[in-house]
Amino acid sequence: MTRNEFCKQYWQYYLVLEKELLDVEDYIAFDLGENSLYIDSNITNYGNSLCYSNKLILLYLSICSEVDVILKTICSENNKHLEFKKINCYATKIIEICPKITNQKVEFRDFTLQPFINWSSEKSPEWWGNYNDVKHERTTDDNYKKANLKNVINSLAGLYILEQYFVKQIGDRDDDYDVPNDVSNLFKMIDYSTKNIVIGNEKYLMHSDDIDKIMNL
């Protein structure tokens, strides 16, 4: 897969999902209170993190379906054959390809998210388990309420991380831009470096190598 194919087939769809989520902010403030991470803590302020709706169900199912797609694609591009379809089966292979993914954090508004925390072959991300409950057992124990703001935002942040890692791998391999062709309006990677920096649709900061090439003309 080329970077251009990635941008057309994956990143543009990611931006559509992101725009759909941003539209939700007109009705629900993106306030996660103290409930932005999947860690044991004494939460007293949940903000709007547990708000749920049919719109969020639609987004949740679409986002996690795309997470599954991009995981399969990354494994395929790295010749990592998959015999199963559960996300835990991806863990060993994806962590081998992207060893920092479980620790990767992203900036979201005033919050720090870590979507793949504790992901392993034995344990799936909590937002993924909740997605399966919404998808397969929606009416059981009010599982549809798990399509809440916290899970939807974290699942999209997880998709964002996967796509950043994937395009960097493609760019490094092909000596191409190692970033997507447009910016995210929701997330920013933390402690993550790339050769290039995208600042808008097909707009990039000039890299030192490019400046050297111009000076040597």
Sequence and secondary structure as in RCSB ss.txt:
>XXXX:A:sequence
MTRNEFCKQYWQYYLVLEKELLDVEDYIAFDLGENSLYIDSNITNYGNSLCYSNKLILLYLSICSEVDVILKTIC
SENNKHLEFKKINCYATKIIEICPKITNQKVEFRDFTLQPFINWSSEKSPEWWGNYNDVKHERTTDDNYKKANLK
NVINSLAGLYILEQYFVKQIGDRDDDYDVPNDVSNLFKMIDYSTKNIVIGNEKYLMHSDDIDKIMNL
>XXXX:A:secstr
  HHHHIIIIIHHHHHHHHHHHHHTTTS    TT SSSS       TTTT B HHHHHHHHHHHHHHHHHHHHHH
HHTT   S  SHHHHHHHHHHHSTTGGG EEEETTEEE TTTT  SS   HHHHHHHHHHH TTGGGGGGGSBHH
HHHHHHHHHHHHHHHHHHHHHHHHTS SS SS  SSEEEES   S  EEETTEE   HHHHHHHHT 
